[in-house]
Amino acid sequence: MKTLTKILGVGGLLAALGGCSSPSEAVRAAEAQGWSNVNVTDSDYALNFTCGENEIAYRIEGLNPAGRYSEATVCCGWTKIKGCTIRY
């Protein structure tokens, strides 16, 4: 019973901290940095060496802050607390 209580407690804590990141959060992070017309092209590519092991990788494309078409990776933490970072 103690194990079940711990599992439910951890699950509740994660839900309270904001849950998992999503492609829409990756788009919002890119737009906050000046990107426009952002599309997530992939969120589960196998050979991703750009993000850390506790991050979700979202491949994006769109107009970068300089107004040129570009591609980048947005790395987001498993919870919303960590936030997202654009990596080129």
PLY file of the C-alpha trace (Angstrom):
ply
format ascii 1.0
element vertex 88
property float x
property float y
property float z
element edge 87
property int vertex1
property int vertex2
end_header
0.00 0.00 0.00
2.88 2.38 0.73
4.23 1.85 -2.80
0.86 2.72 -4.34
0.67 5.84 -2.17
4.14 6.92 -3.31
3.29 6.33 -6.98
0.05 8.30 -6.69
1.88 11.05 -4.81
4.54 11.41 -7.51
1.88 11.37 -10.24
-0.09 14.06 -8.42
3.04 16.16 -7.96
3.86 15.97 -11.66
0.31 16.96 -12.57
0.48 19.89 -10.15
3.79 21.02 -11.63
2.25 21.39 -15.05
2.35 18.01 -16.75
4.31 17.19 -19.87
5.42 19.61 -22.53
3.72 19.60 -25.93
4.40 20.72 -29.52
2.31 23.84 -28.90
4.67 24.84 -26.09
7.61 24.47 -28.48
5.83 26.81 -30.93
5.13 29.34 -28.16
8.79 29.24 -27.08
9.95 29.92 -30.64
7.44 32.74 -31.11
8.58 34.30 -27.82
12.09 34.45 -29.30
10.92 36.25 -32.45
10.13 33.33 -34.76
7.00 33.41 -36.92
5.07 30.91 -39.08
6.44 28.14 -36.85
5.57 24.51 -37.54
6.68 21.46 -35.58
7.93 18.99 -38.17
9.01 16.17 -35.84
8.74 15.48 -32.14
10.25 12.03 -31.91
13.35 11.77 -34.01
15.63 8.95 -32.94
19.15 10.33 -33.29
18.74 13.57 -31.38
22.02 14.68 -29.83
20.93 18.31 -29.42
18.80 18.02 -26.26
19.64 16.61 -22.85
18.51 13.17 -21.78
15.66 14.59 -19.67
14.28 16.75 -22.48
11.84 16.26 -25.33
13.07 17.40 -28.76
10.80 19.21 -31.21
12.12 19.93 -34.69
10.71 23.25 -35.95
10.76 25.28 -39.15
9.66 28.82 -39.84
10.88 32.37 -40.17
13.66 33.13 -37.71
14.02 36.56 -36.03
16.06 37.77 -39.04
13.10 36.99 -41.33
14.77 34.05 -43.07
13.39 30.52 -43.38
15.25 28.31 -40.93
15.08 25.07 -38.99
16.00 24.48 -35.36
15.37 22.18 -32.43
13.35 23.22 -29.40
14.27 21.26 -26.27
11.59 21.15 -23.57
11.69 19.59 -20.14
9.28 16.82 -19.26
7.39 19.29 -17.06
6.48 22.89 -17.71
8.77 24.06 -14.89
11.94 23.49 -16.94
10.62 25.38 -19.94
11.91 25.23 -23.51
15.13 26.30 -25.21
15.82 26.81 -28.92
18.98 25.15 -30.18
20.41 25.58 -33.66
0 1
1 2
2 3
3 4
4 5
5 6
6 7
7 8
8 9
9 10
10 11
11 12
12 13
13 14
14 15
15 16
16 17
17 18
18 19
19 20
20 21
21 22
22 23
23 24
24 25
25 26
26 27
27 28
28 29
29 30
30 31
31 32
32 33
33 34
34 35
35 36
36 37
37 38
38 39
39 40
40 41
41 42
42 43
43 44
44 45
45 46
46 47
47 48
48 49
49 50
50 51
51 52
52 53
53 54
54 55
55 56
56 57
57 58
58 59
59 60
60 61
61 62
62 63
63 64
64 65
65 66
66 67
67 68
68 69
69 70
70 71
71 72
72 73
73 74
74 75
75 76
76 77
77 78
78 79
79 80
80 81
81 82
82 83
83 84
84 85
85 86
86 87
